[in-house]
């Protein structure tokens, strides 16, 4: 499975961006998908995740209400809609795929993911 993240860029605080993650392979619709981010000098952190069907989502507590994850299995793509962006949202955003169908707190842990995209840079100016 190959994951290609896109949609990053430079945006002013208060603005919005929508990231996309396109996946190769016929099993995309069975994967849970996650988004993580890494700011300069910081560890990678969980942003959010969505289960295989899109019926369940989970978000980092601090991001609830501003970020929304969705997926289109027909297009093998998962999206991250980011609104009301803040300078502290700056970082490289990664999408990841988990081959298992399990759901729960595990989706917040980066090591459970089997495949990772290359990341897309998001910069929020103040």
Buried (B, 14 or more C-beta within 10 A) or exposed (E): BEBBBBBBEEBEEEBEBEBBBBBEBEEBBBBBBBBBBBBEEEEBBBBBBBBBEBEEBBBBEEBEEBBBBEBEBEEBBBBBBBEEBEEEBBBBBBBBBBBBEEBEEBBBEBEBBEBBBEBBEBBBEE
